[in-house]
Amino acid sequence: MKKHLFFSLVCLLGLSACSSEHIALDAMKVYDVVNSACKLNLSETDTQPDIYETNIVKPASLSLQLEGDGIVKGVLEDVKGNCAVRKIHVQIANDDNKIVLVVYHDKLEALADCICNYDVSFKMSRLSAGDYDLKIYFASPDMKYTEEDLMYNGRCKLEKGHTTKITLKQGALPEV
């Protein structure tokens, strides 16, 4: 009798392990993240004041396009960060119709005395057409963020074949 009970428990554990693995494979993820080189270099000391003032206040934007296969192509444009930034990452968390995007960069070896505009393209999987609550944070290299780092908090409607454009609030990726 004990052997049958033990065997049944092992089988149940095995089945639950397979089920949780399947759930992990179906989770939403971000992939193919690529950032541009510095598009515009802004320095308080080296850039003409009118050009600096015009461009430093320009907020970043996010474009999202839902493809037929549930893949969303995203492009963050004019993300501001220190000129020493080399690699920008995008992570995602989701719960039902709530999406949180966390944008951050690798730890900097040294700080430069300027700010650059970068574009960041990425893909998200497993989304269907509909309305989503969307939050976007610009986080520090250790992926920590506070409400001050919230660049967007609102609704986002995704429709197949349609590009949704969102303007973020003014801000830059934290340096440290």
MDTraj code that builds the backbone (N, CA, C; nanometers):
import mdtraj as md
import numpy as np

residues = "MET LYS LYS HIS LEU PHE PHE SER LEU VAL CYS LEU LEU GLY LEU SER ALA CYS SER SER GLU HIS ILE ALA LEU ASP ALA MET LYS VAL TYR ASP VAL VAL ASN SER ALA CYS LYS LEU ASN LEU SER GLU THR ASP THR GLN PRO ASP ILE TYR GLU THR ASN ILE VAL LYS PRO ALA SER LEU SER LEU GLN LEU GLU GLY ASP GLY ILE VAL LYS GLY VAL LEU GLU ASP VAL LYS GLY ASN CYS ALA VAL ARG LYS ILE HIS VAL GLN ILE ALA ASN ASP ASP ASN LYS ILE VAL LEU VAL VAL TYR HIS ASP LYS LEU GLU ALA LEU ALA ASP CYS ILE CYS ASN TYR ASP VAL SER PHE LYS MET SER ARG LEU SER ALA GLY ASP TYR ASP LEU LYS ILE TYR PHE ALA SER PRO ASP MET LYS TYR THR GLU GLU ASP LEU MET TYR ASN GLY ARG CYS LYS LEU GLU LYS GLY HIS THR THR LYS ILE THR LEU LYS GLN GLY ALA LEU PRO GLU VAL".split()
xyz = np.array([
    [0.0824, -0.1194, 0.0000],
    [0.0000, 0.0000, 0.0000],
    [0.0871, 0.1263, 0.0000],
    [0.1928, 0.1234, 0.0822],
    [0.2822, 0.2394, 0.0886],
    [0.3505, 0.2625, -0.0448],
    [0.3849, 0.1525, -0.1164],
    [0.4484, 0.1660, -0.2466],
    [0.3545, 0.2339, -0.3457],
    [0.2275, 0.1989, -0.3423],
    [0.1296, 0.2593, -0.4329],
    [0.1100, 0.4075, -0.4024],
    [0.1048, 0.4417, -0.2743],
    [0.0903, 0.5815, -0.2331],
    [0.2122, 0.6622, -0.2758],
    [0.3306, 0.6082, -0.2534],
    [0.4547, 0.6758, -0.2922],
    [0.4597, 0.6943, -0.4440],
    [0.4258, 0.5900, -0.5192],
    [0.4254, 0.5972, -0.6653],
    [0.3261, 0.7032, -0.7136],
    [0.2092, 0.7112, -0.6524],
    [0.1077, 0.8108, -0.6899],
    [0.1576, 0.9521, -0.6641],
    [0.2233, 0.9726, -0.5513],
    [0.2778, 1.1051, -0.5196],
    [0.3865, 1.1457, -0.6190],
    [0.4732, 1.0517, -0.6552],
    [0.5787, 1.0804, -0.7522],
    [0.5172, 1.1170, -0.8872],
    [0.4146, 1.0440, -0.9282],
    [0.3475, 1.0751, -1.0552],
    [0.2833, 1.2134, -1.0523],
    [0.2186, 1.2481, -0.9414],
    [0.1574, 1.3809, -0.9292],
    [0.2617, 1.4911, -0.9344],
    [0.3732, 1.4719, -0.8662],
    [0.4810, 1.5706, -0.8706],
    [0.5353, 1.5846, -1.0120],
    [0.5517, 1.4719, -1.0805],
    [0.5995, 1.4758, -1.2186],
    [0.5045, 1.5502, -1.3096],
    [0.3754, 1.5272, -1.2937],
    [0.2764, 1.5973, -1.3765],
    [0.2724, 1.7456, -1.3460],
    [0.2825, 1.7811, -1.2185],
    [0.2789, 1.9241, -1.1848],
    [0.4038, 1.9936, -1.2345],
    [0.5183, 1.9247, -1.2366],
    [0.6405, 1.9851, -1.2902],
    [0.6241, 2.0130, -1.4387],
    [0.5623, 1.9216, -1.5111],
    [0.5396, 1.9427, -1.6540],
    [0.4442, 2.0596, -1.6757],
    [0.3427, 2.0702, -1.5929],
    [0.2459, 2.1783, -1.6078],
    [0.3103, 2.3131, -1.5838],
    [0.3937, 2.3264, -1.4803],
    [0.4551, 2.4551, -1.4516],
    [0.5552, 2.4917, -1.5605],
    [0.6215, 2.3916, -1.6205],
    [0.7143, 2.4195, -1.7287],
    [0.6386, 2.4743, -1.8488],
    [0.5226, 2.4175, -1.8780],
    [0.4412, 2.4649, -1.9895],
    [0.3975, 2.6095, -1.9671],
    [0.3609, 2.6425, -1.8450],
    [0.3210, 2.7798, -1.8135],
    [0.4370, 2.8747, -1.8375],
    [0.5574, 2.8358, -1.7952],
    [0.6741, 2.9220, -1.8136],
    [0.7021, 2.9447, -1.9618],
    [0.6815, 2.8410, -2.0450],
    [0.7068, 2.8567, -2.1876],
    [0.6052, 2.9496, -2.2531],
    [0.4852, 2.9582, -2.1998],
    [0.3814, 3.0428, -2.2571],
    [0.3848, 3.1857, -2.2034],
    [0.4760, 3.2178, -2.1133],
    [0.4802, 3.3508, -2.0521],
    [0.5211, 3.4558, -2.1555],
    [0.4746, 3.5772, -2.1329],
    [0.5112, 3.6875, -2.2197],
    [0.6590, 3.7188, -2.2002],
    [0.7272, 3.7505, -2.3091],
    [0.8688, 3.7835, -2.2990],
    [0.9052, 3.8913, -2.3992],
    [1.0183, 3.9568, -2.3724],
    [1.0759, 4.0550, -2.4636],
    [1.2035, 3.9935, -2.5202],
    [1.2240, 4.0095, -2.6503],
    [1.3441, 3.9553, -2.7130],
    [1.3839, 4.0428, -2.8308],
    [1.4961, 4.0097, -2.8920],
    [1.5517, 4.0863, -3.0049],
    [1.5644, 4.2350, -2.9713],
    [1.6166, 4.2651, -2.8525],
    [1.6353, 4.4045, -2.8093],
    [1.7642, 4.4580, -2.8713],
    [1.7523, 4.5671, -2.9457],
    [1.8671, 4.6287, -3.0114],
    [1.8573, 4.7793, -2.9923],
    [1.9681, 4.8412, -2.9490],
    [1.9661, 4.9867, -2.9394],
    [2.0608, 5.0478, -3.0427],
    [2.0258, 5.1686, -3.0834],
    [2.1069, 5.2410, -3.1806],
    [2.2314, 5.2962, -3.1117],
    [2.3224, 5.3423, -3.1924],
    [2.4330, 5.4218, -3.1403],
    [2.3755, 5.5591, -3.1025],
    [2.4549, 5.6431, -3.0450],
    [2.4121, 5.7778, -3.0071],
    [2.3644, 5.8535, -3.1315],
    [2.2379, 5.8989, -3.1284],
    [2.1815, 5.9728, -3.2410],
    [2.2079, 6.1223, -3.2297],
    [2.2083, 6.1720, -3.1068],
    [2.2273, 6.3150, -3.0824],
    [2.2994, 6.3298, -2.9503],
    [2.4116, 6.3992, -2.9531],
    [2.4936, 6.4195, -2.8354],
    [2.4659, 6.5591, -2.7806],
    [2.4210, 6.5652, -2.6537],
    [2.3896, 6.6938, -2.5909],
    [2.4781, 6.7151, -2.4685],
    [2.5434, 6.8308, -2.4653],
    [2.6287, 6.8650, -2.3522],
    [2.5977, 7.0084, -2.3104],
    [2.5793, 7.0296, -2.1810],
    [2.5506, 7.1655, -2.1330],
    [2.6643, 7.2611, -2.1660],
    [2.7863, 7.2101, -2.1696],
    [2.9016, 7.2984, -2.1923],
    [2.9416, 7.3082, -2.3392],
    [2.9161, 7.2043, -2.4196],
    [2.9648, 7.2038, -2.5573],
    [2.8585, 7.2243, -2.6642],
    [2.7312, 7.2092, -2.6295],
    [2.6226, 7.2245, -2.7269],
    [2.5694, 7.3676, -2.7212],
    [2.5346, 7.4234, -2.8376],
    [2.4765, 7.5573, -2.8395],
    [2.3538, 7.5582, -2.7490],
    [2.3393, 7.6617, -2.6644],
    [2.2306, 7.6641, -2.5658],
    [2.0912, 7.6435, -2.6245],
    [2.0606, 7.7049, -2.7397],
    [1.9261, 7.6891, -2.7956],
    [1.9019, 7.5456, -2.8426],
    [2.0019, 7.4822, -2.9003],
    [1.9885, 7.3428, -2.9438],
    [1.9766, 7.2510, -2.8233],
    [2.0562, 7.2770, -2.7216],
    [2.0512, 7.1966, -2.5991],
    [1.9131, 7.2062, -2.5349],
    [1.8641, 7.3271, -2.5151],
    [1.7346, 7.3474, -2.4484],
    [1.6189, 7.2868, -2.5271],
    [1.6228, 7.2966, -2.6581],
    [1.5162, 7.2409, -2.7410],
    [1.5124, 7.0885, -2.7321],
    [1.6287, 7.0257, -2.7343],
    [1.6347, 6.8797, -2.7423],
    [1.6342, 6.8089, -2.6071],
    [1.6847, 6.8734, -2.5023],
    [1.6908, 6.8056, -2.3725],
    [1.5512, 6.7846, -2.3139],
    [1.4564, 6.8697, -2.3494],
    [1.3199, 6.8579, -2.2957],
    [1.2290, 6.7695, -2.3822],
    [1.2775, 6.7290, -2.4992],
    [1.1973, 6.6450, -2.5886],
    [1.1831, 6.5063, -2.5259],
    [1.0592, 6.4610, -2.5011],
    [1.0410, 6.3297, -2.4375],
    [1.0597, 6.2141, -2.5366],
    [1.0867, 6.0987, -2.4824],
    [1.0946, 5.9771, -2.5626],
    [0.9533, 5.9349, -2.6023],
    [0.9437, 5.8458, -2.6993],
    [0.8135, 5.7932, -2.7401],
    [0.8255, 5.6425, -2.7622],
    [0.7122, 5.5768, -2.7588],
    [0.7053, 5.4324, -2.7817],
    [0.6034, 5.4049, -2.8911],
    [0.6448, 5.3283, -2.9909],
    [0.5540, 5.2825, -3.0963],
    [0.5386, 5.1317, -3.0817],
    [0.4135, 5.0838, -3.0854],
    [0.3844, 4.9408, -3.0744],
    [0.2979, 4.8992, -3.1927],
    [0.3371, 4.7895, -3.2574],
    [0.2573, 4.7378, -3.3678],
    [0.2348, 4.5888, -3.3463],
    [0.1071, 4.5478, -3.3400],
    [0.0688, 4.4088, -3.3207],
    [0.0627, 4.3389, -3.4560],
    [0.1427, 4.2328, -3.4693],
    [0.1435, 4.1522, -3.5915],
    [0.0373, 4.0425, -3.5785],
    [0.0053, 3.9779, -3.6871],
    [-0.0983, 3.8751, -3.6892],
    [-0.0684, 3.7542, -3.6024],
    [0.0574, 3.7283, -3.5746],
    [0.0956, 3.6103, -3.4978],
    [0.1060, 3.6364, -3.3475],
    [0.0580, 3.7534, -3.3017],
    [0.0627, 3.7862, -3.1595],
    [0.1935, 3.8494, -3.1164],
    [0.2847, 3.8709, -3.2103],
    [0.4119, 3.9370, -3.1810],
    [0.3908, 4.0877, -3.1917],
    [0.4411, 4.1609, -3.0929],
    [0.4344, 4.3068, -3.0949],
    [0.5736, 4.3606, -3.1224],
    [0.5851, 4.4432, -3.2244],
    [0.7115, 4.5115, -3.2525],
    [0.7074, 4.6458, -3.1816],
    [0.8079, 4.6717, -3.0999],
    [0.8150, 4.7970, -3.0256],
    [0.9388, 4.8766, -3.0609],
    [0.9252, 5.0079, -3.0612],
    [1.0397, 5.0964, -3.0821],
    [1.0280, 5.2125, -2.9839],
    [1.1267, 5.2230, -2.8964],
    [1.1405, 5.3406, -2.8106],
    [1.2315, 5.4376, -2.8844],
    [1.1842, 5.5584, -2.9073],
    [1.2629, 5.6577, -2.9800],
    [1.3068, 5.7693, -2.8867],
    [1.4298, 5.8133, -2.9058],
    [1.4874, 5.9267, -2.8331],
    [1.4938, 5.9040, -2.6824],
    [1.5334, 5.7824, -2.6423],
    [1.5576, 5.7541, -2.5007],
    [1.6872, 5.8237, -2.4628],
    [1.6820, 5.9052, -2.3591],
    [1.8007, 5.9793, -2.3167],
    [1.8792, 5.8992, -2.2138],
    [2.0106, 5.8986, -2.2330],
    [2.0997, 5.8304, -2.1410],
    [2.2391, 5.8878, -2.1531],
    [2.3222, 5.8594, -2.0559],
    [2.4603, 5.9062, -2.0578],
    [2.5274, 5.8581, -2.1860],
    [2.6176, 5.9380, -2.2391],
    [2.6866, 5.9022, -2.3640],
    [2.7707, 5.7752, -2.3507],
    [2.8000, 5.7329, -2.2295],
    [2.8791, 5.6115, -2.2083],
    [2.7950, 5.4842, -2.2156],
    [2.6641, 5.4953, -2.2286],
    [2.5763, 5.3782, -2.2372],
    [2.6081, 5.3011, -2.3655],
    [2.6212, 5.1695, -2.3520],
    [2.6469, 5.0850, -2.4686],
    [2.5303, 4.9921, -2.4989],
    [2.4721, 4.9330, -2.3957],
    [2.3657, 4.8337, -2.4158],
    [2.2450, 4.8698, -2.3309],
    [2.1288, 4.8831, -2.3955],
    [2.0027, 4.9124, -2.3266],
    [1.9169, 4.7863, -2.3322],
    [1.8528, 4.7549, -2.2201],
    [1.7703, 4.6354, -2.2077],
    [1.6243, 4.6742, -2.1832],
    [1.5338, 4.5851, -2.2185],
    [1.3909, 4.6012, -2.1891],
    [1.3432, 4.4698, -2.1278],
    [1.2825, 4.4778, -2.0111],
    [1.2231, 4.3614, -1.9442],
    [1.0726, 4.3848, -1.9338],
    [0.9974, 4.2772, -1.9203],
    [0.8514, 4.2888, -1.9141],
    [0.7965, 4.2056, -1.7990],
    [0.6904, 4.2570, -1.7405],
    [0.6096, 4.1814, -1.6445],
    [0.4653, 4.2052, -1.6855],
    [0.3848, 4.1016, -1.6772],
    [0.2449, 4.1216, -1.7129],
    [0.1548, 4.0394, -1.6234],
    [0.0337, 4.0890, -1.6069],
    [-0.0688, 4.0223, -1.5286],
    [-0.2017, 4.0582, -1.5935],
    [-0.2647, 3.9624, -1.6583],
    [-0.3883, 3.9865, -1.7326],
    [-0.3668, 4.0966, -1.8348],
    [-0.4367, 4.2076, -1.8221],
    [-0.4246, 4.3179, -1.9171],
    [-0.3378, 4.4306, -1.8639],
    [-0.2427, 4.3981, -1.7760],
    [-0.1491, 4.4963, -1.7224],
    [-0.0087, 4.4594, -1.7683],
    [0.0601, 4.5560, -1.8272],
    [0.1960, 4.5350, -1.8766],
    [0.2870, 4.6376, -1.8122],
    [0.4013, 4.5925, -1.7626],
    [0.5043, 4.6812, -1.7085],
    [0.6314, 4.6576, -1.7883],
    [0.6821, 4.7630, -1.8519],
    [0.8099, 4.7569, -1.9222],
    [0.9142, 4.8286, -1.8378],
    [1.0286, 4.7652, -1.8190],
    [1.1392, 4.8238, -1.7432],
    [1.2567, 4.8383, -1.8397],
    [1.2998, 4.9622, -1.8586],
    [1.4092, 4.9936, -1.9506],
    [1.5298, 5.0326, -1.8660],
    [1.6435, 4.9706, -1.8924],
    [1.7652, 4.9990, -1.8159],
    [1.8874, 4.9705, -1.9026],
    [2.0038, 5.0108, -1.8564],
    [2.1286, 4.9866, -1.9307],
    [2.2282, 4.9136, -1.8426],
    [2.3320, 4.8592, -1.9071],
    [2.4394, 4.7941, -1.8327],
    [2.5103, 4.8976, -1.7458],
    [2.5752, 4.8496, -1.6399],
    [2.6506, 4.9373, -1.5511],
    [2.7596, 5.0088, -1.6309],
    [2.7735, 5.1387, -1.6064],
    [2.8713, 5.2187, -1.6792],
    [3.0087, 5.2073, -1.6134],
    [3.1109, 5.1949, -1.6969],
    [3.2475, 5.1907, -1.6446],
    [3.2918, 5.3299, -1.6009],
    [3.2496, 5.4306, -1.6725],
    [3.2813, 5.5701, -1.6397],
    [3.1697, 5.6571, -1.6965],
    [3.1461, 5.7712, -1.6331],
    [3.0431, 5.8633, -1.6804],
    [3.1014, 5.9614, -1.7805],
    [3.0264, 5.9884, -1.8848],
    [3.0644, 6.0910, -1.9815],
    [2.9907, 6.2197, -1.9449],
    [3.0401, 6.3318, -1.9903],
    [2.9814, 6.4619, -1.9593],
    [2.8833, 6.5039, -2.0693],
    [2.7963, 6.4098, -2.1077],
    [2.6982, 6.4412, -2.2114],
    [2.5835, 6.3407, -2.2054],
    [2.4759, 6.3757, -2.2723],
    [2.3560, 6.2924, -2.2827],
    [2.3352, 6.2604, -2.4306],
    [2.2974, 6.1366, -2.4597],
    [2.2687, 6.0950, -2.5973],
    [2.1224, 6.0539, -2.6100],
    [2.0719, 6.0630, -2.7311],
    [1.9419, 6.0052, -2.7650],
    [1.9673, 5.8712, -2.8322],
    [1.8956, 5.7681, -2.7857],
    [1.9072, 5.6339, -2.8411],
    [1.7692, 5.5867, -2.8848],
    [1.7654, 5.5014, -2.9863],
    [1.6440, 5.4291, -3.0223],
    [1.6636, 5.2840, -2.9786],
    [1.5570, 5.2227, -2.9293],
    [1.5634, 5.0848, -2.8825],
    [1.4476, 5.0080, -2.9472],
    [1.4798, 4.9071, -3.0264],
    [1.3753, 4.8240, -3.0865],
    [1.3722, 4.6894, -3.0150],
    [1.2542, 4.6300, -3.0093],
    [1.2368, 4.5022, -2.9416],
    [1.1081, 4.4365, -2.9898],
    [1.0921, 4.3108, -2.9510],
    [0.9690, 4.2375, -2.9804],
    [0.9144, 4.1803, -2.8507],
    [0.7817, 4.1737, -2.8420],
    [0.7130, 4.1111, -2.7292],
    [0.6272, 3.9984, -2.7849],
    [0.6199, 3.8880, -2.7111],
    [0.5399, 3.7748, -2.7576],
    [0.4136, 3.7585, -2.6750],
    [0.3199, 3.6871, -2.7351],
    [0.1987, 3.6405, -2.6679],
    [0.0997, 3.7513, -2.6302],
    [0.0734, 3.8420, -2.7201],
    [-0.0281, 3.9442, -2.6945],
    [-0.1390, 3.9320, -2.7981],
    [-0.2585, 3.9602, -2.7554],
    [-0.3711, 3.9630, -2.8471],
    [-0.4223, 4.1066, -2.8548],
    [-0.5033, 4.1345, -2.9540],
    [-0.5611, 4.2686, -2.9686],
    [-0.6440, 4.3001, -2.8451],
    [-0.6428, 4.4277, -2.8053],
    [-0.7222, 4.4691, -2.6906],
    [-0.6630, 4.5895, -2.6204],
    [-0.7250, 4.6270, -2.5093],
    [-0.6809, 4.7397, -2.4279],
    [-0.5959, 4.6877, -2.3127],
    [-0.4851, 4.7567, -2.2867],
    [-0.3929, 4.7181, -2.1803],
    [-0.3597, 4.8389, -2.0933],
    [-0.3431, 4.8151, -1.9636],
    [-0.2846, 4.9147, -1.8749],
    [-0.1339, 4.9006, -1.8914],
    [-0.0668, 5.0111, -1.9213],
    [0.0764, 5.0065, -1.9499],
    [0.1519, 5.1011, -1.8580],
    [0.2586, 5.0506, -1.7975],
    [0.3516, 5.1324, -1.7203],
    [0.4899, 5.1118, -1.7792],
    [0.5645, 5.2212, -1.7918],
    [0.7015, 5.2153, -1.8415],
    [0.7911, 5.2850, -1.7408],
    [0.8926, 5.2135, -1.6951],
    [0.9888, 5.2686, -1.5997],
    [1.1262, 5.2762, -1.6653],
    [1.2010, 5.3836, -1.6361],
    [1.3425, 5.3929, -1.6687],
    [1.4158, 5.3592, -1.5396],
    [1.4810, 5.2435, -1.5363],
    [1.5427, 5.1930, -1.4135],
    [1.6944, 5.2108, -1.4155],
    [1.7520, 5.1995, -1.2976],
    [1.8978, 5.2039, -1.2846],
    [1.9560, 5.0720, -1.3375],
    [2.0876, 5.0649, -1.3575],
    [2.1478, 4.9419, -1.4111],
    [2.1181, 4.8157, -1.3289],
    [2.0872, 4.8300, -1.2002],
    [2.0532, 4.7127, -1.1194],
    [1.9029, 4.6821, -1.1244],
    [1.8328, 4.7449, -1.2173],
    [1.6888, 4.7267, -1.2425],
    [1.6013, 4.7765, -1.1283],
    [1.6518, 4.8649, -1.0443],
    [1.5710, 4.9224, -0.9373],
    [1.5077, 5.0515, -0.9880],
    [1.3832, 5.0736, -0.9466],
    [1.3130, 5.1943, -0.9873],
    [1.2119, 5.2323, -0.8805],
    [1.1736, 5.3601, -0.8831],
    [1.0734, 5.4136, -0.7918],
    [0.9640, 5.4787, -0.8761],
    [0.8650, 5.5333, -0.8108],
    [0.7576, 5.6025, -0.8837],
    [0.8110, 5.7248, -0.9591],
    [0.9229, 5.7836, -0.9133],
    [0.9833, 5.8959, -0.9859],
    [1.0363, 5.8527, -1.1223],
    [1.0654, 5.7241, -1.1369],
    [1.1187, 5.6708, -1.2620],
    [1.0091, 5.6261, -1.3588],
    [0.8833, 5.6496, -1.3215],
    [0.7696, 5.6126, -1.4056],
    [0.7579, 5.7128, -1.5206],
    [0.7783, 5.6639, -1.6423],
    [0.7766, 5.7503, -1.7605],
    [0.6409, 5.7502, -1.8301],
    [0.5610, 5.6454, -1.8058],
    [0.4270, 5.6400, -1.8638],
    [0.3390, 5.5519, -1.7765],
    [0.2164, 5.5973, -1.7559],
    [0.1171, 5.5208, -1.6815],
    [-0.0182, 5.5507, -1.7448],
    [-0.0669, 5.4582, -1.8260],
    [-0.1941, 5.4836, -1.8929],
    [-0.2418, 5.3625, -1.9700],
    [-0.3363, 5.3859, -2.0576],
    [-0.3960, 5.2796, -2.1382],
    [-0.3256, 5.2719, -2.2738],
    [-0.3291, 5.1545, -2.3304],
    [-0.2697, 5.1297, -2.4609],
    [-0.3618, 5.0333, -2.5355],
    [-0.4010, 5.0703, -2.6554],
    [-0.4880, 4.9835, -2.7353],
    [-0.4060, 4.9232, -2.8488],
    [-0.4056, 4.7901, -2.8548],
    [-0.3350, 4.7204, -2.9606],
    [-0.4342, 4.6605, -3.0588],
    [-0.4128, 4.6916, -3.1864],
    [-0.4952, 4.6373, -3.2934],
    [-0.4021, 4.5823, -3.4007],
    [-0.4386, 4.4704, -3.4587],
    [-0.3550, 4.4092, -3.5625],
    [-0.3357, 4.5050, -3.6788],
    [-0.2092, 4.5193, -3.7199],
    [-0.1769, 4.6036, -3.8335],
    [-0.1781, 4.7522, -3.8060],
    [-0.2079, 4.7949, -3.6842],
    [-0.2154, 4.9370, -3.6493],
    [-0.1007, 4.9711, -3.5543],
    [-0.0361, 5.0859, -3.5752],
    [0.0716, 5.1299, -3.4867],
    [0.0153, 5.2248, -3.3822],
    [0.0414, 5.1927, -3.2561],
    [0.0018, 5.2780, -3.1444],
    [0.1248, 5.3557, -3.1000],
    [0.1131, 5.4888, -3.0919],
    [0.2264, 5.5730, -3.0520],
    [0.1942, 5.6386, -2.9184],
    [0.2896, 5.6305, -2.8267],
    [0.2741, 5.6829, -2.6909],
    [0.3891, 5.7779, -2.6627],
    [0.3576, 5.8932, -2.6072],
    [0.4610, 5.9879, -2.5662],
    [0.4871, 5.9707, -2.4174],
    [0.6133, 5.9501, -2.3826],
    [0.6528, 5.9333, -2.2433],
    [0.6754, 6.0698, -2.1812],
    [0.6840, 6.0738, -2.0489],
    [0.7159, 6.2008, -1.9855],
    [0.8660, 6.2260, -1.9988],
    [0.9045, 6.3497, -1.9803],
    [1.0450, 6.3872, -1.9935],
    [1.1277, 6.3182, -1.8855],
    [1.2411, 6.2624, -1.9273],
    [1.3294, 6.1968, -1.8317],
    [1.4395, 6.1211, -1.9049],
    [1.5343, 6.0725, -1.8266],
    [1.6487, 5.9987, -1.8838],
    [1.6729, 5.8737, -1.8015],
    [1.7433, 5.7784, -1.8611],
    [1.7826, 5.6592, -1.7877],
    [1.8751, 5.6996, -1.6734],
    [1.8516, 5.6509, -1.5524],
    [1.9416, 5.6834, -1.4412],
    [2.0841, 5.6346, -1.4721],
    [2.1820, 5.7125, -1.4315],
    [2.3205, 5.6771, -1.4615],
    [2.3741, 5.5662, -1.3727],
    [2.3332, 5.5682, -1.2445],
    [2.3824, 5.4647, -1.1503],
    [2.2668, 5.4025, -1.0784],
])
top = md.Topology()
chain = top.add_chain()
for i, resn in enumerate(residues, 1):
    res = top.add_residue(resn, chain, resSeq=i)
    for name in ("N", "CA", "C"):
        top.add_atom(name, md.element.get_by_symbol(name[0]), res)
traj = md.Trajectory(xyz[None], top)
